[in-house]
Amino acid sequence: MKSFTLPKFLTVAAVAALIAASGCVSPTVQYQVMQTATLRIMNFAPNCTSPMDVYWGPASQPVSNKAAMIYDLKYGAASVYTTSIPVSAKGTPYLVVVRPTRDTVSSDIKVPITLMPSGKYSIVITRDPNNPANFISTVLTDDVPPSGADPTKNTFVRFMNLQPNVGSLSVRVNDPFTGVAITSSAQAFDGFTPYVPLKTAQDTSFAFYVTNATNQIVARLSYQTFVAGNYYTLVYAGDLCNTPFDNPADTVNDANDTLRLRTFDDNDNGADQTNPPVATYRYNIINAITPANGALFSSVGYIVNGADFPQFNNYSIPPIPVDQAGGSWAGFSTSDNVWNVYYQSAVIPPPPALLVPVVAFGLDANGNSVGQLLSASMTESGIYDTAIAPNHSVSFIFYDTIGAKPSTSAGTKSLAFSVPDQSYPDSVTMIFVPGVYYNKSAPSASLFYWQAPSGSAPVGLKWNGSSGASTGNIGRTGKPYNRVPLAPGTTEQITITDSLYGTGPNGRIPLPGQTFTAHAGGIYEIISVGDYSNAATLKTLVICVNSSQ
C-alpha cells in the first residue's frame, strides 16, 4: 500500500476543522502578575562602627546561610534601592538582618518588616544614645505625597535628626527664621517629619538651615536643586570617631563621617546627593596655653570656624584642661600611659582666604568663662607641609604663658601642623612637636629622644619663636616624623626624653622621662608643654590620634 504525507498547512486545517466540529473551545489561562516592593538601608550607627552587611528574606525562612544582599555599607551611606522584592497581594513578612562587617562581637540587628505590594521603604540603623552598645532601627515609608500637593509643581522634602545629644532640631528653607518650615515641630534624635511640598521650577535652588532650641544655626546646605514630583530626605548626622589601629585612615569616604546636613535621593538610586560636595578635614587641639601664677583659668574652650555644639557646652570640642589635648573625645589610658584623642571633623572655609578662625575662652574650675584668651586664624601653611587640606588630618597647637588677666595674652602663638593620614601595621609613627615657648627675644628649643628595646635614635626639633618655623635636624630620614619598626599586632615600651634649651635664665632644662606602650599601627604625637619659667610644670605629652574606641 502506497503511503503519502499531507502538506503541513492541510494537516493544521484538518485538525482545526475537527475541533470546530466537536464544539471544543480552548481554555482561557489567567496569569497572576507578580507583585513587588522596594527597600533601602541607611547606616547611621556612629562610634567607630564597622561597615554593615545586610541580609533579608521571608520571615519564615532563615537568612543566616544566605549571601549578603548589601556588602560594606559605611557610616553615612545609603544603599541603592533594591526593587522587585516579591510579595503577596496582602503583603509578606520579611526579616532584615544587618550585621557589622567582619565584627564577631556585636550582635546582629534584626528588623521585622511587612513589605506591601508597590511599597517603598527605608530602614535606618543607628545606636541608642542611652545605651551605645545597642543598635536601633527605624522604618520609613518613602514617596508618600502630602494630600492635595501638585506633583507637577512641587518637590517633596522631609527631615530626619540622626545626631544624638544635640537636642531637638528644626529646618527652614532659604531663611533660618522666616523660611518655609520643613519641621512643623522640632525633631528629637531619631525623629522624622512627613514630606513637605516645596514649589520648584527649572533653575531653582534651595538653601536649608538647621537650628537648635535657642535658634542657633547649627548647619546649612545651599544650592540644592530638585526636580518637580521627586522626593528627598534631609539628614543631620556625623560620626565623630576616628579609624581604629588596624585600618589606614580613610581619606576616600571621610565625607561620610562629617557632621553635616546631607540630602538623600528617595527616587531611584537612594544615595547621598549633597551638592556641592563638602570639603572637610580632621583636627585635634593641643592646649599648651599655660596660666602663670594667679591665672584664673584651668581649661580652655575652643570655637573653630564658628562651630559651637550644644553637647560640647557650645564649643567645637569639649573644653581642654591646661597642658592637655582634645578633640571630639579624649581620655587617658592608664595601661598605655597615653592620651587617646579622637579627631573632630570640620568644614574647610572656601577660597581664596583659606583661613580657619579659632576663638578660645578661659574657663574656671566650674566651667565658667573668665574671658577670651585669643583669636587666631589658622592658615593652610603649617610647620610640616600643607596642614589644612580636604580629607586630611591636622593638629592645632596654642602655646604661651598667660597671666592673671586675659589682656596679657597678646603674645599667644598658634600653629597648625599636618599629621600622617596613613598608619602602618608594621611600625609605630611618631610626630615630635615643641610646645614650650619662652619669648621672642629668647626662643627655646625642644630636643626629643626616643629609646626602645629594638634600638634608639635621637630626634632634635628646634623652635624658632620669632617666626614659628622649625629648624634643625628633624629626624634621620629628614621627615617630620619617625617610624619605628614593630611586628603587626604587637606592642613595645618606648621611652621619650626631652630637653629644653633657651637663652633665658634657666638655660638647659631636662624634662622627666616618659615611657609609654606603643601599638603597631599607632600614630603618636609627642609634645613638650608647660611654663618655661616654672620647671615643675614642664612635661611631655604622648597622644595617640588613631586609637580604637
C-alpha positions in Angstrom: 0.0 0.0 0.0 1.3 3.3 -1.0 1.7 5.9 1.7 1.8 9.7 1.4 2.1 12.8 3.6 -0.3 15.7 3.6 1.3 19.2 3.3 1.7 20.9 6.7 -0.9 23.5 6.1 -3.5 20.9 5.2 -2.8 19.0 8.4 -3.4 22.1 10.5 -6.5 22.9 8.7 -7.9 19.4 9.2 -7.2 19.5 12.9 -8.9 22.9 13.2 -12.0 21.6 11.4 -12.2 18.6 13.7 -12.1 20.8 16.8 -14.7 23.1 15.4 -17.0 20.1 14.5 -16.7 18.7 18.0 -17.6 22.0 19.7 -14.4 22.2 21.8 -13.1 25.6 22.9 -9.5 26.2 24.2 -9.5 27.2 27.9 -8.5 30.8 29.0 -5.3 30.8 31.0 -5.1 33.5 33.8 -1.5 34.5 34.6 -1.0 36.1 38.0 1.0 39.3 37.8 4.0 39.2 40.3 3.7 41.9 42.9 6.9 43.5 44.4 8.2 46.0 46.9 11.3 48.2 47.1 13.8 48.6 50.0 16.8 50.7 51.0 19.2 50.5 54.0 20.8 53.6 55.6 23.7 53.2 58.0 23.9 55.9 60.7 25.4 53.9 63.6 28.3 56.0 65.0 31.1 55.4 67.4 33.6 53.7 65.1 31.1 51.1 63.9 32.4 48.9 61.2 30.6 48.9 57.8 27.4 46.8 57.6 26.4 43.8 55.6 22.7 43.3 55.1 20.7 40.1 54.6 17.0 39.6 54.1 14.4 37.0 53.2 10.8 35.9 54.1 10.4 35.8 57.9 9.5 32.1 57.6 12.9 31.2 56.2 16.4 31.6 58.0 18.7 34.1 56.4 21.9 33.2 58.2 23.1 31.0 55.4 22.2 33.3 52.6 24.6 35.6 50.7 24.5 39.2 51.8 22.3 41.5 49.7 24.4 44.5 50.6 28.1 44.5 51.4 30.3 47.0 53.3 27.7 49.8 53.8 29.7 52.5 55.5 28.5 55.1 58.0 26.6 57.9 56.4 25.8 55.9 53.3 22.6 54.5 51.9 22.3 51.5 49.7 20.7 51.8 46.3 17.1 50.8 46.2 16.5 47.1 45.7 13.5 46.7 43.6 11.4 43.6 42.6 11.3 42.1 46.1 8.4 39.5 45.7 5.4 40.0 48.0 1.9 38.6 48.1 -1.2 40.7 47.4 -1.8 41.2 51.1 1.9 41.8 52.0 4.7 39.4 53.0 6.5 39.5 56.4 10.3 39.8 55.8 13.2 39.7 58.3 16.1 42.1 57.5 19.4 41.3 59.3 22.1 44.0 59.5 25.5 42.6 60.6 28.6 44.7 61.3 31.2 43.6 58.6 33.9 41.4 60.0 32.7 42.0 63.5 32.3 38.9 65.6 31.5 40.7 68.9 28.5 42.9 68.1 25.0 41.4 67.8 23.1 41.4 64.6 20.3 44.0 64.1 17.1 42.1 63.3 14.3 44.2 61.7 11.0 42.5 61.0 9.0 44.3 58.3 5.9 43.6 56.3 6.5 44.6 52.7 3.4 45.6 50.8 2.8 45.5 47.0 4.3 48.6 45.4 5.6 49.7 48.8 8.8 51.6 49.0 10.7 51.6 52.3 13.9 52.7 54.1 15.4 51.1 57.2 17.7 53.4 59.2 20.2 51.8 61.5 21.7 53.9 64.4 22.7 53.5 68.0 20.7 54.1 71.2 22.3 57.2 72.8 21.2 55.9 76.2 22.9 52.6 75.7 25.5 52.9 72.9 26.1 49.1 72.9 22.6 48.7 71.4 21.6 49.3 67.8 18.2 50.7 67.0 16.3 50.8 63.7 13.6 53.0 62.2 11.4 52.0 59.3 10.3 54.8 56.9 7.8 54.6 54.1 9.1 56.6 51.1 7.4 58.5 48.4 4.2 59.4 50.3 3.0 62.7 48.8 1.2 65.2 51.0 -2.5 65.3 50.2 -3.5 68.0 47.7 0.0 68.8 46.6 0.6 69.1 42.8 3.5 66.9 41.8 4.0 68.8 38.6 4.9 72.0 40.5 6.3 70.7 43.8 9.2 68.6 45.1 8.8 66.8 48.4 11.3 67.0 51.2 11.4 65.5 54.7 13.9 65.8 57.6 15.5 63.3 60.0 17.6 64.1 63.0 20.2 61.3 63.5 22.7 63.1 65.7 22.4 62.1 69.4 22.9 64.6 72.2 22.2 67.7 70.2 18.6 68.2 71.3 15.7 68.8 69.0 16.3 70.5 65.7 14.3 72.4 63.2 14.8 73.1 59.4 13.7 76.0 57.3 14.1 76.8 53.7 16.1 79.9 52.4 15.8 81.7 55.7 16.6 80.3 59.1 13.8 82.2 60.8 11.1 83.1 58.3 11.5 80.5 55.6 9.1 77.6 54.9 9.4 75.1 57.8 10.3 71.5 56.9 9.6 70.7 60.5 6.2 71.6 61.9 7.8 70.9 65.3 11.4 70.4 66.3 12.6 66.8 65.8 14.4 65.0 68.6 17.0 62.3 67.9 15.7 59.6 65.6 12.7 61.8 64.8 11.5 62.4 61.2 8.9 64.5 59.5 6.4 63.7 56.7 7.2 65.1 53.3 6.6 68.8 52.8 5.9 70.2 49.3 8.2 72.9 48.0 7.4 74.8 44.8 10.1 74.3 42.3 10.9 75.1 38.7 13.8 74.9 36.3 17.0 76.7 37.6 15.5 76.9 41.1 17.8 76.1 44.1 17.2 75.8 47.8 19.2 76.6 51.0 18.3 74.7 54.1 19.1 75.9 57.7 19.1 73.7 60.8 18.5 75.5 64.1 18.5 74.2 67.7 16.2 75.1 70.6 17.8 78.5 71.1 17.5 79.3 67.3 21.3 79.0 66.8 22.2 77.8 63.2 24.0 74.5 63.6 24.1 73.6 59.9 23.3 74.9 56.5 23.2 73.4 53.0 22.9 75.6 49.9 22.5 75.3 46.1 20.2 72.2 46.3 18.4 71.7 43.0 15.4 69.4 42.9 13.0 68.0 40.3 9.2 68.5 40.5 7.5 65.3 41.5 10.6 63.8 43.2 11.2 63.0 46.8 14.2 63.8 49.1 15.3 63.2 52.7 17.5 65.6 54.6 19.6 64.0 57.4 21.6 65.8 60.0 24.3 63.5 61.4 28.0 62.7 61.7 30.3 60.1 63.3 33.0 61.9 65.3 35.1 58.9 65.8 38.4 58.0 64.1 39.7 55.0 62.3 41.0 52.2 64.6 44.5 50.8 64.6 44.1 48.1 62.1 42.8 50.2 59.3 44.5 53.1 57.4 42.9 56.4 57.8 40.0 56.6 55.3 40.5 59.6 53.1 38.1 58.5 50.3 34.9 58.1 52.4 35.8 60.7 55.1 32.9 62.9 54.0 30.5 60.2 55.2 31.8 60.8 58.8 31.5 64.5 58.8 28.9 66.2 61.0 26.7 67.9 58.4 23.4 68.2 56.7 23.1 65.9 53.7 20.4 65.2 51.0 19.3 61.7 50.0 17.6 60.9 46.7 14.4 58.9 47.5 13.6 58.3 43.9 15.8 55.9 42.0 19.3 55.3 43.4 18.7 56.3 47.1 22.2 57.7 47.6 23.6 60.9 49.2 23.5 63.5 46.5 24.6 66.5 48.5 25.6 69.3 46.2 28.1 70.8 46.2 30.4 68.3 48.0 31.5 69.5 51.4 35.3 69.8 51.7 36.3 68.7 55.2 39.3 67.9 57.3 40.1 66.3 60.7 41.7 68.1 63.6 42.6 67.9 67.2 43.9 70.7 69.5 46.9 70.7 71.8 46.3 73.2 74.6 49.7 74.3 75.6 48.4 77.6 76.9 49.9 77.7 80.5 48.5 80.1 83.1 51.1 81.9 85.2 50.8 82.2 89.0 47.4 83.7 89.8 45.8 83.0 86.5 42.1 82.5 86.6 41.5 79.6 84.2 42.1 75.8 84.4 40.8 74.8 81.0 40.2 76.4 77.6 37.1 76.2 75.4 37.8 76.5 71.6 35.4 77.6 68.9 36.7 76.5 65.5 35.3 78.1 62.4 32.2 79.3 64.3 31.0 75.7 65.0 29.6 75.6 68.6 27.8 72.4 69.5 25.4 72.1 72.5 26.8 68.7 73.5 30.2 70.4 74.0 28.8 73.3 76.1 28.6 75.4 72.9 32.3 74.9 72.0 33.5 73.0 69.0 35.0 70.2 71.1 34.9 69.6 74.9 36.9 72.1 76.8 40.6 71.1 77.2 42.4 71.3 80.6 45.7 73.1 80.7 48.6 71.3 79.1 46.5 68.5 77.6 44.9 67.8 74.2 41.4 67.3 73.0 39.2 66.5 70.0 35.7 65.1 69.7 36.7 62.9 72.7 39.9 62.5 74.8 40.7 60.1 77.6 43.8 58.8 79.4 44.8 55.2 79.1 46.4 54.2 82.3 47.6 50.9 80.9 49.4 52.6 78.0 50.3 55.9 79.7 48.9 57.7 76.6 46.2 60.2 75.9 43.8 58.9 73.3 42.3 61.8 71.3 39.8 61.4 68.6 39.7 63.9 65.7 36.8 66.3 65.2 35.6 66.8 61.6 35.1 70.4 60.2 34.3 72.1 57.0 37.1 73.9 55.2 36.4 77.6 54.6 36.0 78.4 50.9 38.9 80.1 49.0 40.5 82.4 48.3 41.2 83.1 52.0 41.7 79.6 53.3 41.8 80.5 56.9 40.2 78.7 59.9 39.2 81.2 62.6 39.7 80.0 66.2 38.5 81.8 69.3 39.5 80.5 72.8 38.0 81.2 76.2 39.5 80.6 79.6 37.3 78.5 81.9 37.5 78.3 85.7 37.2 75.1 87.7 33.4 75.2 87.4 33.4 75.6 83.6 32.5 79.3 83.7 34.2 81.6 81.2 36.6 84.2 82.6 37.1 85.9 79.2 38.5 85.5 75.8 42.1 84.3 75.7 42.9 84.6 72.0 41.5 84.9 68.5 43.6 83.3 65.7 43.4 82.4 62.1 44.9 79.0 61.3 46.3 79.0 57.7 47.0 76.2 55.3 50.7 76.5 56.0 52.0 74.6 58.9 55.4 73.6 60.3 55.1 70.3 58.3 54.0 70.8 54.7 50.4 71.8 54.0 48.4 71.5 57.1 44.7 72.1 56.3 43.6 70.1 53.2 40.5 68.2 52.3 40.2 64.7 53.8 43.5 65.1 55.8 44.4 65.4 59.4 45.9 68.3 61.2 46.7 69.4 64.8 46.4 73.0 66.1 48.7 73.9 68.9 48.3 77.0 71.1 51.2 77.9 73.3 52.3 80.6 75.7 52.2 81.6 79.3 49.2 83.8 80.1 49.0 85.9 83.3 46.0 86.6 85.6 44.3 88.9 83.1 43.3 87.7 79.6 44.5 91.1 78.2 48.1 89.8 78.8 47.6 87.2 76.1 48.7 89.4 73.2 51.8 87.2 72.6 49.9 83.9 72.4 51.1 81.9 69.5 49.3 79.3 67.4 50.4 76.8 64.8 49.0 74.1 62.5 50.9 71.0 61.5 50.0 68.0 59.4 49.5 64.6 60.9 50.1 61.5 58.8 46.8 60.1 57.5 48.3 56.7 56.8 49.0 54.2 59.5 51.3 51.2 59.0 50.6 47.9 60.7 54.3 47.0 60.8 55.5 50.2 62.6 54.8 53.0 65.0 54.6 56.6 63.7 55.8 59.4 66.0 55.5 63.2 65.4 57.6 65.4 67.6 56.3 68.9 68.4 57.7 71.5 70.8 55.0 73.3 72.8 57.0 75.3 75.3 57.6 79.0 74.4 59.9 81.4 76.2 59.7 84.8 74.4 60.5 86.4 71.1 63.9 87.6 72.2 64.9 84.3 73.8 63.4 81.4 71.7 63.5 78.0 73.2 64.1 74.6 71.6 62.8 71.1 72.4 65.2 68.2 71.8 63.5 64.9 71.8 65.0 61.4 72.0 63.3 58.1 71.9 64.6 54.7 73.0 63.2 51.2 72.7 64.5 47.7 73.2 64.8 47.4 69.4 67.2 50.4 69.3 67.3 54.2 69.8 67.9 57.3 67.8 68.0 61.0 68.6 65.4 63.3 67.1 66.0 67.0 67.5 63.4 69.6 66.7 64.4 73.2 67.4 61.9 76.0 67.9 62.3 79.5 66.3 60.0 81.6 68.4 60.2 84.7 66.2 58.8 83.1 63.1 57.1 80.0 64.3 59.1 77.8 61.9 61.0 74.7 62.8 64.7 74.5 62.2 67.4 71.9 62.8 67.5 68.2 62.5 64.0 66.6 62.4 65.0 63.0 62.2 67.4 60.7 60.5 65.1 60.4 57.4 64.7 64.1 57.0 60.9 63.7 57.6 58.9 65.5 60.2 58.1 62.1 61.8 59.8 58.8 62.6 58.6 55.3 62.0 59.7 52.6 64.5 59.5 49.1 63.0 57.2 46.8 65.1 55.7 43.5 64.2 51.9 43.7 63.4 49.7 43.1 66.4 52.5 43.6 68.9 53.4 46.4 71.4 56.7 47.9 72.6 57.7 50.1 75.5 59.2 53.3 74.2 60.8 55.9 76.4 60.9 59.6 75.5 63.3 62.1 76.9 63.1 65.8 76.2 65.3 68.7 77.0 64.5 72.4 76.6 67.1 74.9 75.6 66.9 78.6 75.5 68.8 81.8 76.1 66.8 82.7 79.1 68.0 82.5 82.7 67.2 78.8 83.1 69.3 77.5 80.3 69.0 73.8 79.6 66.1 72.1 81.4 65.7 68.3 81.2 62.1 67.0 81.3 61.1 63.9 83.2 61.3 60.7 81.1 58.0 59.4 79.6 57.6 55.7 78.9 54.5 54.5 77.0 53.2 51.4 75.4 53.3 51.8 71.6 51.0 49.7 69.5 51.9 48.6 66.0 50.0 50.8 63.6 49.7 53.6 66.1 50.2 57.3 65.3 51.5 59.3 68.2 52.1 63.0 68.8 55.0 63.7 71.3 54.7 67.3 72.6 56.5 69.3 75.3 54.3 71.5 77.3 54.4 73.8 80.4 55.7 77.1 81.6 59.4 77.6 80.7 59.9 79.7 83.8 58.4 77.1 86.1 60.3 73.8 85.8 57.7 72.0 87.9 55.0 72.5 85.2 57.1 71.0 82.3 56.2 67.6 81.0 55.9 65.6 77.8 52.5 64.5 76.4 52.1 61.3 74.4 48.9 61.4 72.3 47.6 58.7 70.2 45.4 60.0 67.4 44.1 56.7 65.9 43.2 54.6 68.9 40.2 52.2 68.9 37.3 53.4 70.9 
